[in-house]
């Protein structure tokens, strides 16, 4: 199997993750303009520009897993990037809100292949704590995207209409296509190619579902990131309408997102020492505790901008420890079916997270309470799932958690 240099493997994973992040977060400053120009019926309907993308991305991952296990990582990745470019072009010329939502859903479908391929490529090259280290470093680099993307989107709006944002996404995908076409080898060994038949596909997914570790950490991560998607979908309204920040919204969004990036950087350094379980279990307890305290203060003393920023930053820091470790734990027993496992993990995680996040976002009522309550409830649910997964034994660092 061709070996990708460590630094380039991290860069490839980060660049593919950034494709998704930019497609979501660059939209945020423009949601109001898009809704007004294209005739969204209600203010909360503008959130659908994010929600349909996420749901399309999640559902399609289930189908791309067997495809990349059959035809290889690189070939499917190249076709997916081409489709993303087409979806971006359709978004540029969309003449109605419905047509834009259709183009966004198509964008989400194409990036599903990039996510599945990225995780499968990393899993082809390494496993265990080494995989967690690669994913943490990739996410640390990729976190520049959600931190800076709303600001980039706002800069585009200063010099062009909102359609210019989709043109920027198109250009990014085009550059990424050229780079990967030149540098990325095929990482799937010919002996590991799976037949594209219903029986083996169903068997692979059934194996994933029946593996306690794989399905448990997938579902726990899905609940946590459901809270994240709820915050993202409503963030423009929270910062602009509730806190009246106006064009300062990208700065506030970046400040919260920076804590997620900091956590993933710290995780990359600590995972080899403490293990994935200890870090993720500690982080979920911090996540729950922060939001219970936030809820208590907000309901008794009232919400303020500073209070919201502090507790959201703590929550995002915890998510930065939960995300890469939960993904690596879910994938650890699945090396022999990495593509299908990455697809099942992505389908369950992204679809459930998108659905729950969409519900939380639609409950926005001019206050932050739906977000805080959503974070608290989903955090408790994720903790209960982790308890079930580990049979009540938390913080145990088990082997194998090392690279082969």
N, C-alpha and C positions, 0 to 999 in steps of 0.2 A: 504494500500500500504506500503511495507517495506521502512523504511527511512534509507538512507545512511548517515553516519556521514559527516558533512560538509567538513572536511579536506580530507576524503577519496573520496568524490565526486569530489573535485577539482583534486585530484591525478589521478583518473580514467580518467577524461576528458583530463587532460594533457598528460597522457601516450598514450592515443589513438590518440591525435593530433600529438604527437611526432613520432608515427609510420609513418605518412604521411611525416612529415618534414624530418626525417632521410632518407626516401626513395628518396627524391628529392635532399637534400643538400649534403649528403655524396658522391653523384655521381660527384659533380662539379670538384674536383681536378683530377678526372680520365677520364673526357670526351675526352681529347685529346688522351690519351693512348687507350681508347676503340675504338675511331674512327679509329686510325691508325691500330690497330691489327685486327679489324673486317672488315675493308675496307669501311668506310663511303666515299661516292663519293666526297662530298664537306666539307669544314671546318664547315660551318653552319649546316650541317646535324647532327653533334654531338648533337645539341640542341634537336633533336627529342627524345633522350633518356629521356629528361625531359617532352617534350610536349606530347608525346603519353601517358605517365603515367598520366598527369594532365587531358587530355581529356577522357581517360578511366575512371578515377575517377569521373569526372563530369557527364558523360552520365549515368553511372551505378546507380548513386544516385537516379535517377528518378524511377528506378525499385525497389530499396531496401526499399523505404519509405513504400509502401503498404505491403511489405513482413514483415517488423518488426512491423507494426501495426496489422498484422494478427497473426504472430507466436511468437511475443514477442522480446524484445531487446536482451536478453542473448543468446538464442538459435541461432539466426542469427549471432550474434557477434562471437560465437565460430566457426561456419562454415566459416565465413569470415577470421578469423585469420588462420585457417587451410589452406584455399586457398592462403593466403599471403605467408605462409611458402612454399607451392608448387611453387608459382611464383618466390620466391627467389631462390629455388633450381634449377629451370629451367634457371634462369639468370646465375647461377654459371657455368652451363655446356653448355651455348649457344655457337654454333660454327660459327655463322655468325651474321652480323649486323641486318639482317631482323629477325632472330630468337630471338635476344636479344630484339628488339623492341616489338615483340609479347609477350614475357615474361613480359616486362615492362607494356604493356597495361593490361595484366592479373593482375599484381600486383595492378595497379590503380583501376581496377574493384573491387577487393576484399577489398581494403581500403575504397571504397565508402561506404560499409556497416558499417565500423567502424566509419566513420564520422557521418553518419545519426544516428546510434545508440547512439553515444556519446551525440549529441545535444538533441535527444529525451529523453535520460536518465536524462540529466540536466533539461529539460523542464518538465519531469514527477515529478521532485522533487521540483522545484521552478519556479518562473516567475518574470517578471518585472525587477526592479533594482536588486533584489536578484539574478536573473539569469545573469544579466550583471556582477554582482560582481563575481559570480562563474566562468563565462567565462573569465573575466579579469585575475583572479588569475590563472586559468588553463593555459591561454595563456602566462602569465608571467613565469610560470614554464616551459611550453613547449618551450618557446623562447630559453632556453638553447640548444635545439636541433639545430635550424638553426644557432645559434651563434657558437656552438662548432662542428657541424657535418662536415663542410669542413675540419676542423683540424683533426677530427677523421679519415676522409677519407684519408687525407694526411699521417697520422701515419700508417694506414693500408698499404698504398702504399710503405712505407719505409721497411716493413717487408714481404709483400706478393704482388702478382699481383692484378690487379683490381678486379678479381673475389672474392678476400677475403672480399671486401666490402659487397657483396651480402650475404656472409656467416655470417657476423656480423648482418645484417638485419634479417636473418633467426633465429639466436639465440635470438635476442631481441623479435621477435614475439613469439617464443616458451616460453620464460619467462613470457611474458604478458598473454599468453593463460593460463598458470598454475595459475597465480595470479587471473585473473578474474573468472576462473572456480571455484576457491576456495571461493572468497570473494564477488563477485557481485550477488545480488539478482535480480529476475525479477521485474522490476519497472512498467511494464504495467499491469494495473488492468484488470482482466478478463472481467469486464463490458465495458471496452474501446476497446476491440479487434474488429477490423473491418473485415468484410467479404472480401475475396480475389476475388471480382467480378469487372468486367469492369465498371459497372455503378457507384458504390460507389467510386471506385478509381478515375474515371474521375470527379466525383462530388467534391471530395476533392481537386484535382488539380485546378479545375475550381474556387472553392471557394478561393484558394490561389491567383490565377491570378487576380480575381476580387476585392481582398482586396487592396485598394490603399496603405496602409502602408506596407503590406507584400511585394508586388511586387515592390514598389518604392524603399524601402531600400535594397532589394535584388539586383536590377539592379544597383543602385548607388554603392553598395559595389563591384559588379562584375567589373565595370569599373575601380575602384580604384585598385583592386587586379589584373586586367589585366596588369596594369603598373608594379605591383610587379612581376608577372610571366615573363614579358618581361625582366626585369632587371635580374631575377634569371637565365633565359635561356641563356642570353648573358654575364653573369658576369665573367665567366672563361675567355672568350675572351677579355673582356674589361680590366680586371686587368692583365692578362698575356700578351696579344698581344698589346693592346693600351698603357698601362702604364708600361709594361715590369717588373712586380713584381716577376715573376717566382714563387718560392715556398712560397713567402710572400702573395700569393693570399688569403689563408684561414684567415690570420690576418686582411686583409683589409675587407673581406666579414663579418667577425665577428664584426668588429668595426661599420659597418653600421647597421647590424642586432641588435646590442646591443641597439640602440636607439628605435627600435620597442619594445624590451622587457621592456625598461624603461618606455615607454608610457603606456603599458598595466598595469604595476605596479601602476603607478600614477592614471590611470583610475579606478582601483579597489578601490582606496581611495576616488576619487572625485565623482564617479557616484551617490552615495547616497546623496550627497550634492547638486549637480548641475543638475542631471538628464541626461538621454541619449541624448536627443535632443540638449541641449546646448553644450555638449562636442563634439558630432559628427559634428554639424554644424560649430562650431568654427574650428575644425580640417580640414574640407574640404577647408575652406577659407585659412588656413595656407598652406595646400598642394598646392593649386593653386598659391598662391602668391610666394612661394618658387621657384616653377618651372618656373613661368614667369620671375622672376628675374634671375634665373640660365640661362634660354634661352637667355635673353638679354645680359648678360655678356659673355656667351660662343660665341655668334655670333659676338660680337663687339671686345672684348679683347682677346678671345681665351680661350680654356679649359685647366685646369691644374688638377693634381691629387688631390691637396688640395681642390680646388674649387668643384670638383666632390664629394669628400667625405663629405664636409660640407653640400651641398644641398641634397645629397641623405640621409644623416642622418636626416635632418629636415623633408624630405618627409616621411621617415620610421617612425619617431616619430608621425607624423600626422596619418599615417595608423594605428598605434597602438591604437589611440583613435577612429578612424572610425570603425575598424573591429568588436570588441566585441559589441559596441553600436548599430551598424547597424543590426547585427545578432539578438540581443535581441529585437530590435524594430520590425523587420520583423516577429519574432516568437511570439511576445506578444499576438496578437489576435487569435493565432492558437493553443491554448492549447488542444482543443478537437480533433485535428487531427495532433498532434505533429510529428508523424513519417512521414506522407505524406508531411507536411509542411517543415520539415527539409530536406526531399528529394528534394522537389521543389526548396527550397532555395539553396541547395547544387548544384543541377543540373544547375540552371540558373547561379548561382555565379561562380562555378568552370569551367563549360564548356565555358561560355562567356569569363571569365578571361583567361582561357587557350588558347582559340582561339585568343583573342586579344594579349595576351602575346607572342604567337607563331609568329604572324605577326610582332610584334615589334622586336623580337629576330632575325627573318630572314632578317630584314632590316639592321642588323649590317653591317657596311661598314668600320670598322677600327677606327671609331670615336664614341663619346658618343652622338652625335646629335640625332640619332633615339630614344634613351632612353629618352632624355630630352623632345623632341617634343611629344613623346608618353605620358609621364607623364602629360604634360601640357594639351593636348587635352582630355585625358580621365578624368582628374580632372575637367575640365570645363563641360564635359558631365555629370559627376556624380552630380555636383552642380545643373545643370539644372533639373535633375531628382528629386533631393531633393526639389527644389522649387515647382515642380509640385505636388509632394507627399504631401507637407505641405500647398499647395495652397497659396504659397508666404509668409507664416507666419513662420519665423525662430526663433530659440532660445527660444521657448515657452516650459516650463516644464509642461507637462500635466499629469493628473491622468486618469487611474491608471498607475503609474510607481512604484508600490510597490508590495512586495510579498503578496500573498493571505494569 
